[in-house]
Structures are given as C-alpha cells and as structure tokens.
Amino acid sequence: MFKFLKIAFRVIWAVCMIVSCVTFGVVYGWQRHGWMGAIALGFVGLVAGTFLGYSPEFLLQILHVM
C-alpha cells in the first residue's frame, strides 16, 4: 500500500510540475515574444519541468540554494 502511494505521488508530482512549467513558459513567451517565443519557451518549460518532476528533492535543493 505504501509503495502504491509513493508511486501515485510521484506521478501526480511529475504531471503537475511539467504542466505548470510548460504553461509558465508558454504564457511568458507569448507575452514577450509572440508565437515563436511561446513555442520556444514552452519547450524550455517542458525540459525544466521534466527535471523538476523527476524528483521533488531536486526542487527543494534548488530552493534551498536560493
């Protein structure tokens, strides 16, 4: 049961991080640079969201350094 909850949490975490990073990248790119910026920064958000979604500890380490 605990293993299932851990896997479910990781899947939910990864999906939330990827969606939020892509959304932020697209909105920021659209406001500053138009279509090309939305596409480019959406892709950057996808890559960043993948790294942040891989491990919640990674995000906490980044926040701790700041």
C-alpha positions in Angstrom: 0.0 0.0 0.0 2.8 2.4 0.9 4.6 1.7 -2.3 1.5 2.4 -4.3 1.0 5.7 -2.6 4.6 6.7 -3.3 4.3 5.9 -7.0 1.0 7.7 -7.2 2.5 10.8 -5.5 5.5 10.8 -7.9 3.2 10.5 -11.0 1.0 13.3 -9.7 4.1 15.4 -8.8 5.7 14.9 -12.3 2.5 15.7 -14.2 1.9 18.9 -12.1 5.5 20.1 -12.5 5.6 19.5 -16.2 2.2 21.2 -16.8 3.0 24.2 -14.7 6.4 24.7 -16.2 5.1 24.4 -19.8 2.2 26.7 -19.0 4.5 29.3 -17.4 6.9 29.1 -20.4 4.2 29.5 -23.0 2.5 32.4 -21.2 5.8 34.2 -20.7 6.9 33.6 -24.2 3.6 34.7 -25.7 3.6 38.0 -23.7 7.2 38.9 -24.5 7.9 37.4 -28.0 4.7 36.2 -29.7 4.2 32.8 -31.3 7.9 31.9 -31.6 8.6 32.8 -28.0 5.6 30.8 -26.8 6.8 27.7 -28.7 10.5 28.1 -27.7 9.8 28.9 -24.0 7.1 26.2 -23.9 9.8 23.7 -24.9 12.2 25.1 -22.3 9.4 24.7 -19.7 9.0 21.1 -20.8 12.6 20.3 -20.3 12.7 22.2 -17.0 9.5 20.5 -15.8 10.9 17.1 -16.7 14.0 17.7 -14.5 11.9 19.2 -11.7 9.3 16.5 -12.0 11.9 13.7 -11.8 12.5 14.3 -8.1 10.8 16.5 -5.5 14.1 16.6 -3.6 15.7 18.3 -6.6 13.3 21.2 -6.4 13.9 21.5 -2.6 17.7 21.7 -3.2 17.2 24.4 -5.7 15.0 26.4 -3.3 17.5 25.9 -0.5 20.4 27.4 -2.5 18.3 30.5 -3.4 
